[in-house]
Amino acid sequence: MAENTAVNNHITDSITQVNTKVLGDAPAIAMGNLFQSTSQALGLAALNATNAQQQNNMTAQASTTMGVTTLYSIDTAADAVGTADILSMLKNPPTPKPAPVYPSGPVQG
């Protein structure tokens, strides 16, 4: 009980009890705030990790698609050039070149 004052003893006891309750609740409220902050931070970390993984997968898929497309286009272009060369040789057969003549005579081979 508080010391004797000009205020009624019941009022001073009531205020003292309320102040004691507030001091007793402070650690529990502080821990609750800590748990809320920690859970929010961990949730955001998981969200950021998931987003980064999705972006990485999209980049990998795009680069794989471009690589396959490049491989197929190179193969097709090479086939087209080779086919065109063969067809042009069938239409206009190459004329054989004469054997070179050197001052020492023809080359025996």
N, CA, C and O atoms as a DFTB+ gen file, in Angstrom:
436 C
 N C O
     1  1       0.829      -1.158       0.000
     2  2       0.000       0.000       0.000
     3  2       0.885       1.236       0.000
     4  3       1.956       1.250       0.607
     5  1       0.420       2.282      -0.694
     6  2       1.187       3.513      -0.808
     7  2       1.189       4.265       0.518
     8  3       0.410       3.982       1.428
     9  1       2.095       5.229       0.585
    10  2       2.165       6.062       1.788
    11  2       0.902       6.907       1.919
    12  3       0.149       7.078       0.960
    13  1       0.690       7.422       3.105
    14  2      -0.479       8.271       3.330
    15  2      -0.302       9.595       2.595
    16  3       0.679      10.307       2.808
    17  1      -1.267       9.921       1.719
    18  2      -1.256      11.171       0.965
    19  2      -2.616      11.825       1.094
    20  3      -3.506      11.316       1.775
    21  1      -2.764      12.959       0.432
    22  2      -4.042      13.657       0.460
    23  2      -5.070      12.956      -0.416
    24  3      -6.257      13.270      -0.333
    25  1      -4.640      11.998      -1.269
    26  2      -5.528      11.266      -2.164
    27  2      -6.020      10.022      -1.427
    28  3      -5.319       9.487      -0.568
    29  1      -7.197       9.576      -1.759
    30  2      -7.784       8.396      -1.141
    31  2      -6.877       7.186      -1.381
    32  3      -6.314       7.052      -2.467
    33  1      -6.729       6.322      -0.408
    34  2      -5.865       5.142      -0.504
    35  2      -6.330       4.174      -1.584
    36  3      -5.506       3.526      -2.229
    37  1      -7.628       4.069      -1.785
    38  2      -8.134       3.156      -2.824
    39  2      -7.696       3.600      -4.220
    40  3      -7.396       2.758      -5.067
    41  1      -7.655       4.895      -4.465
    42  2      -7.230       5.429      -5.773
    43  2      -5.741       5.149      -5.992
    44  3      -5.349       4.693      -7.067
    45  1      -4.925       5.415      -4.999
    46  2      -3.487       5.176      -5.168
    47  2      -3.199       3.694      -5.348
    48  3      -2.335       3.331      -6.145
    49  1      -3.907       2.825      -4.622
    50  2      -3.716       1.388      -4.817
    51  2      -4.127       0.958      -6.217
    52  3      -3.448       0.136      -6.832
    53  1      -5.222       1.496      -6.727
    54  2      -5.688       1.143      -8.068
    55  2      -4.667       1.544      -9.125
    56  3      -4.367       0.757     -10.023
    57  1      -4.141       2.735      -9.031
    58  2      -3.161       3.218     -10.026
    59  2      -1.876       2.401      -9.928
    60  3      -1.260       2.081     -10.944
    61  1      -1.475       2.065      -8.708
    62  2      -0.263       1.256      -8.534
    63  2      -0.437      -0.119      -9.183
    64  3       0.485      -0.625      -9.822
    65  1      -1.609      -0.717      -9.022
    66  2      -1.861      -2.035      -9.625
    67  2      -1.873      -1.961     -11.147
    68  3      -1.347      -2.852     -11.815
    69  1      -2.474      -0.899     -11.705
    70  2      -2.491      -0.741     -13.166
    71  2      -1.075      -0.572     -13.693
    72  3      -0.720      -1.183     -14.701
    73  1      -0.270       0.234     -13.042
    74  2       1.117       0.436     -13.482
    75  2       1.910      -0.864     -13.394
    76  3       2.747      -1.131     -14.257
    77  1       1.667      -1.666     -12.379
    78  2       2.346      -2.954     -12.240
    79  2       1.939      -3.898     -13.366
    80  3       2.774      -4.632     -13.894
    81  1       0.654      -3.883     -13.735
    82  2       0.180      -4.738     -14.838
    83  2       0.839      -4.337     -16.154
    84  3       1.240      -5.196     -16.939
    85  1       0.949      -3.030     -16.392
    86  2       1.586      -2.558     -17.630
    87  2       3.035      -3.018     -17.681
    88  3       3.511      -3.460     -18.727
    89  1       3.734      -2.917     -16.565
    90  2       5.127      -3.368     -16.533
    91  2       5.222      -4.881     -16.717
    92  3       6.183      -5.370     -17.310
    93  1       4.245      -5.621     -16.219
    94  2       4.267      -7.067     -16.372
    95  2       3.945      -7.514     -17.791
    96  3       4.435      -8.547     -18.248
    97  1       3.123      -6.738     -18.485
    98  2       2.758      -7.090     -19.862
    99  2       3.828      -6.699     -20.886
   100  3       3.826      -7.230     -21.996
   101  1       4.721      -5.805     -20.551
   102  2       5.695      -5.276     -21.515
   103  2       6.560      -6.359     -22.155
   104  3       6.733      -6.331     -23.374
   105  1       7.118      -7.319     -21.394
   106  2       7.941      -8.354     -22.069
   107  2       7.150      -9.195     -23.061
   108  3       7.652      -9.541     -24.130
   109  1       5.898      -9.524     -22.701
   110  2       5.090     -10.334     -23.620
   111  2       4.770      -9.552     -24.883
   112  3       4.808     -10.120     -25.974
   113  1       4.461      -8.285     -24.774
   114  2       4.171      -7.463     -25.960
   115  2       5.429      -7.316     -26.815
   116  3       5.361      -7.369     -28.043
   117  1       6.570      -7.133     -26.162
   118  2       7.822      -7.005     -26.914
   119  2       8.124      -8.283     -27.688
   120  3       8.539      -8.223     -28.846
   121  1       7.920      -9.439     -27.059
   122  2       8.155     -10.698     -27.763
   123  2       7.164     -10.883     -28.907
   124  3       7.535     -11.386     -29.969
   125  1       5.917     -10.486     -28.706
   126  2       4.932     -10.566     -29.788
   127  2       5.333      -9.712     -30.970
   128  3       5.219     -10.142     -32.117
   129  1       5.806      -8.494     -30.697
   130  2       6.267      -7.627     -31.786
   131  2       7.475      -8.231     -32.498
   132  3       7.587      -8.142     -33.720
   133  1       8.374      -8.843     -31.736
   134  2       9.549      -9.481     -32.339
   135  2       9.133     -10.634     -33.241
   136  3       9.646     -10.773     -34.352
   137  1       8.197     -11.469     -32.764
   138  2       7.747     -12.603     -33.563
   139  2       7.048     -12.139     -34.838
   140  3       7.238     -12.736     -35.898
   141  1       6.247     -11.087     -34.746
   142  2       5.559     -10.562     -35.934
   143  2       6.573     -10.035     -36.953
   144  3       6.460     -10.313     -38.146
   145  1       7.554      -9.279     -36.481
   146  2       8.564      -8.730     -37.400
   147  2       9.381      -9.836     -38.046
   148  3       9.668      -9.786     -39.242
   149  1       9.756     -10.839     -37.251
   150  2      10.553     -11.943     -37.786
   151  2       9.769     -12.741     -38.817
   152  3      10.305     -13.106     -39.863
   153  1       8.503     -13.012     -38.522
   154  2       7.710     -13.795     -39.478
   155  2       7.475     -13.009     -40.764
   156  3       7.458     -13.599     -41.845
   157  1       7.295     -11.705     -40.675
   158  2       7.120     -10.910     -41.891
   159  2       8.405     -10.899     -42.716
   160  3       8.360     -11.013     -43.941
   161  1       9.546     -10.761     -42.048
   162  2      10.823     -10.759     -42.772
   163  2      11.077     -12.098     -43.452
   164  3      11.537     -12.138     -44.594
   165  1      10.780     -13.202     -42.753
   166  2      10.979     -14.519     -43.356
   167  2      10.018     -14.752     -44.519
   168  3      10.384     -15.371     -45.518
   169  1       8.794     -14.257     -44.387
   170  2       7.839     -14.383     -45.495
   171  2       8.304     -13.634     -46.723
   172  3       8.205     -14.144     -47.839
   173  1       8.814     -12.422     -46.530
   174  2       9.323     -11.651     -47.669
   175  2      10.565     -12.308     -48.277
   176  3      10.751     -12.278     -49.494
   177  1      11.410     -12.897     -47.436
   178  2      12.590     -13.590     -47.967
   179  2      12.178     -14.775     -48.829
   180  3      12.760     -15.005     -49.889
   181  1      11.175     -15.528     -48.380
   182  2      10.700     -16.661     -49.184
   183  2      10.067     -16.179     -50.480
   184  3      10.252     -16.797     -51.528
   185  1       9.325     -15.087     -50.418
   186  2       8.720     -14.526     -51.626
   187  2       9.793     -14.081     -52.616
   188  3       9.684     -14.354     -53.811
   189  1      10.814     -13.407     -52.133
   190  2      11.896     -12.958     -53.015
   191  2      12.659     -14.136     -53.608
   192  3      13.054     -14.091     -54.774
   193  1      12.870     -15.182     -52.827
   194  2      13.574     -16.360     -53.355
   195  2      12.750     -17.041     -54.444
   196  3      13.293     -17.462     -55.466
   197  1      11.448     -17.149     -54.226
   198  2      10.584     -17.762     -55.237
   199  2      10.572     -16.931     -56.514
   200  3      10.644     -17.477     -57.615
   201  1      10.480     -15.621     -56.369
   202  2      10.471     -14.741     -57.544
   203  2      11.793     -14.837     -58.309
   204  3      11.795     -14.889     -59.539
   205  1      12.906     -14.861     -57.592
   206  2      14.209     -14.972     -58.259
   207  2      14.334     -16.304     -58.994
   208  3      14.891     -16.364     -60.091
   209  1      13.815     -17.368     -58.388
   210  2      13.879     -18.678     -59.042
   211  2      13.036     -18.688     -60.311
   212  3      13.457     -19.247     -61.324
   213  1      11.861     -18.084     -60.274
   214  2      11.016     -18.032     -61.464
   215  2      11.680     -17.221     -62.577
   216  3      11.647     -17.618     -63.742
   217  1      12.281     -16.091     -62.218
   218  2      12.965     -15.278     -63.216
   219  2      14.150     -16.031     -63.817
   220  3      14.396     -15.951     -65.020
   221  1      14.877     -16.758     -62.981
   222  2      16.015     -17.542     -63.462
   223  2      15.550     -18.642     -64.413
   224  3      16.193     -18.893     -65.433
   225  1      14.441     -19.295     -64.086
   226  2      13.920     -20.346     -64.959
   227  2      13.466     -19.771     -66.297
   228  3      13.670     -20.397     -67.337
   229  1      12.859     -18.599     -66.285
   230  2      12.431     -17.985     -67.548
   231  2      13.637     -17.622     -68.411
   232  3      13.613     -17.809     -69.627
   233  1      14.697     -17.099     -67.778
   234  2      15.908     -16.757     -68.528
   235  2      16.562     -18.009     -69.104
   236  3      17.013     -18.005     -70.249
   237  1      16.615     -19.072     -68.317
   238  2      17.211     -20.317     -68.807
   239  2      16.399     -20.901     -69.955
   240  3      16.969     -21.403     -70.924
   241  1      15.085     -20.839     -69.857
   242  2      14.242     -21.371     -70.933
   243  2      14.406     -20.546     -72.209
   244  3      14.465     -21.103     -73.305
   245  1      14.480     -19.225     -72.070
   246  2      14.660     -18.377     -73.250
   247  2      16.015     -18.628     -73.913
   248  3      16.104     -18.695     -75.139
   249  1      17.066     -18.765     -73.107
   250  2      18.386     -19.005     -73.714
   251  2      18.458     -20.394     -74.351
   252  3      19.117     -20.568     -75.375
   253  1      17.788     -21.384     -73.755
   254  2      17.760     -22.718     -74.361
   255  2      17.016     -22.687     -75.689
   256  3      17.454     -23.294     -76.667
   257  1      15.895     -21.981     -75.722
   258  2      15.131     -21.874     -76.970
   259  2      15.946     -21.184     -78.056
   260  3      15.934     -21.616     -79.208
   261  1      16.652     -20.118     -77.699
   262  2      17.480     -19.429     -78.693
   263  2      18.632     -20.314     -79.163
   264  3      18.986     -20.297     -80.343
   265  1      19.217     -21.084     -78.253
   266  2      20.297     -21.974     -78.659
   267  2      19.823     -23.057     -79.610
   268  3      20.494     -23.346     -80.601
   269  1      18.676     -23.663     -79.322
   270  2      18.132     -24.700     -80.210
   271  2      17.759     -24.103     -81.555
   272  3      18.015     -24.701     -82.600
   273  1      17.153     -22.922     -81.528
   274  2      16.791     -22.259     -82.787
   275  2      18.031     -21.965     -83.631
   276  3      18.016     -22.137     -84.850
   277  1      19.096     -21.526     -82.978
   278  2      20.338     -21.248     -83.698
   279  2      20.913     -22.531     -84.303
   280  3      21.359     -22.541     -85.451
   281  1      20.897     -23.608     -83.521
   282  2      21.415     -24.873     -84.051
   283  2      20.609     -25.346     -85.259
   284  3      21.174     -25.781     -86.263
   285  1      19.300     -25.256     -85.152
   286  2      18.475     -25.685     -86.282
   287  2      18.654     -24.776     -87.493
   288  3      18.666     -25.264     -88.623
   289  1      18.793     -23.488     -87.290
   290  2      18.931     -22.580     -88.436
   291  2      20.283     -22.760     -89.109
   292  3      20.370     -22.653     -90.333
   293  1      21.330     -23.026     -88.356
   294  2      22.644     -23.257     -88.969
   295  2      22.602     -24.534     -89.799
   296  3      23.114     -24.552     -90.918
   297  1      22.012     -25.588     -89.284
   298  2      21.930     -26.850     -90.003
   299  2      21.116     -26.680     -91.286
   300  3      21.512     -27.182     -92.338
   301  1      19.997     -25.986     -91.208
   302  2      19.150     -25.771     -92.382
   303  2      19.869     -24.939     -93.432
   304  3      19.793     -25.240     -94.623
   305  1      20.558     -23.907     -93.004
   306  2      21.274     -23.061     -93.950
   307  2      22.388     -23.849     -94.638
   308  3      22.600     -23.702     -95.842
   309  1      23.095     -24.678     -93.885
   310  2      24.168     -25.476     -94.486
   311  2      23.600     -26.474     -95.490
   312  3      24.171     -26.678     -96.561
   313  1      22.481     -27.089     -95.145
   314  2      21.849     -28.020     -96.086
   315  2      21.398     -27.292     -97.342
   316  3      21.556     -27.812     -98.447
   317  1      20.844     -26.110     -97.190
   318  2      20.360     -25.355     -98.348
   319  2      21.516     -24.953     -99.257
   320  3      21.404     -25.050    -100.479
   321  1      22.612     -24.509     -98.680
   322  2      23.771     -24.122     -99.502
   323  2      24.349     -25.342    -100.212
   324  3      24.678     -25.276    -101.396
   325  1      24.470     -26.449     -99.494
   326  2      25.000     -27.662    -100.122
   327  2      24.111     -28.159    -101.242
   328  3      24.604     -28.555    -102.299
   329  1      22.797     -28.144    -101.021
   330  2      21.859     -28.578    -102.069
   331  2      21.941     -27.657    -103.273
   332  3      21.927     -28.129    -104.410
   333  1      22.027     -26.347    -103.047
   334  2      22.134     -25.399    -104.164
   335  2      23.417     -25.629    -104.945
   336  3      23.410     -25.540    -106.172
   337  1      24.506     -25.919    -104.271
   338  2      25.769     -26.188    -104.972
   339  2      25.658     -27.456    -105.828
   340  3      26.124     -27.484    -106.967
   341  1      25.047     -28.487    -105.279
   342  2      24.900     -29.734    -106.040
   343  2      24.013     -29.521    -107.258
   344  3      24.330     -29.995    -108.348
   345  1      22.906     -28.812    -107.078
   346  2      22.013     -28.567    -108.215
   347  2      22.670     -27.694    -109.272
   348  3      22.474     -27.921    -110.466
   349  1      23.442     -26.705    -108.856
   350  2      24.119     -25.856    -109.847
   351  2      25.186     -26.653    -110.596
   352  3      25.437     -26.389    -111.772
   353  1      25.808     -27.613    -109.941
   354  2      26.804     -28.433    -110.631
   355  2      26.134     -29.401    -111.605
   356  3      26.732     -29.744    -112.625
   357  1      24.919     -29.846    -111.322
   358  2      24.215     -30.724    -112.256
   359  2      23.782     -29.952    -113.500
   360  3      23.820     -30.488    -114.608
   361  1      23.372     -28.697    -113.322
   362  2      22.945     -27.886    -114.475
   363  2      24.143     -27.473    -115.318
   364  3      24.099     -27.543    -116.547
   365  1      25.190     -27.052    -114.670
   366  2      26.395     -26.591    -115.385
   367  2      27.590     -27.385    -114.853
   368  3      28.233     -26.965    -113.890
   369  1      27.890     -28.525    -115.472
   370  2      29.021     -29.302    -114.950
   371  2      30.308     -28.515    -115.114
   372  3      30.489     -27.811    -116.107
   373  1      31.191     -28.632    -114.152
   374  2      32.446     -27.868    -114.240
   375  2      33.328     -28.416    -115.358
   376  3      33.368     -29.620    -115.610
   377  1      34.015     -27.524    -116.005
   378  2      34.936     -27.942    -117.071
   379  2      36.265     -28.317    -116.424
   380  3      36.746     -27.615    -115.534
   381  1      36.855     -29.415    -116.867
   382  2      38.125     -29.804    -116.247
   383  2      39.224     -28.815    -116.623
   384  3      39.277     -28.322    -117.750
   385  1      40.066     -28.545    -115.697
   386  2      41.173     -27.626    -115.944
   387  2      42.300     -28.392    -116.622
   388  3      42.551     -29.555    -116.305
   389  1      42.969     -27.743    -117.545
   390  2      44.102     -28.435    -118.187
   391  2      45.247     -28.603    -117.196
   392  3      45.421     -27.812    -116.269
   393  1      46.001     -29.631    -117.416
   394  2      47.143     -29.883    -116.535
   395  2      48.145     -28.751    -116.689
   396  3      48.394     -28.300    -117.807
   397  1      48.717     -28.290    -115.603
   398  2      49.679     -27.184    -115.704
   399  2      50.955     -27.662    -116.384
   400  3      51.403     -28.796    -116.214
   401  1      51.498     -26.773    -117.135
   402  2      52.753     -27.070    -117.855
   403  2      53.844     -26.227    -117.211
   404  3      53.761     -25.001    -117.133
   405  1      54.856     -26.928    -116.759
   406  2      55.971     -26.245    -116.119
   407  2      57.167     -26.258    -117.076
   408  3      57.233     -27.086    -117.985
   409  1      58.094     -25.353    -116.869
   410  2      59.241     -25.346    -117.783
   411  2      60.032     -26.648    -117.787
   412  3      60.709     -26.964    -118.765
   413  1      59.948     -27.398    -116.704
   414  2      60.696     -28.645    -116.666
   415  2      59.897     -29.781    -117.260
   416  3      60.397     -30.903    -117.338
   417  1      58.649     -29.524    -117.690
   418  2      57.825     -30.574    -118.297
   419  2      56.600     -30.841    -117.447
   420  3      56.446     -30.272    -116.366
   421  1      55.725     -31.715    -117.941
   422  2      54.514     -32.013    -117.202
   423  2      54.809     -32.744    -115.899
   424  3      55.795     -33.471    -115.780
   425  1      53.940     -32.533    -114.938
   426  2      54.125     -33.163    -113.629
   427  2      53.575     -34.578    -113.702
   428  3      52.442     -34.799    -114.130
   429  1      54.382     -35.516    -113.284
   430  2      53.956     -36.919    -113.273
   431  2      53.275     -37.190    -111.937
   432  3      53.859     -36.935    -110.884
   433  1      52.072     -37.693    -111.965
   434  2      51.419     -37.887    -110.686
   435  2      50.682     -39.091    -110.620
   436  3      50.075     -39.387    -109.591
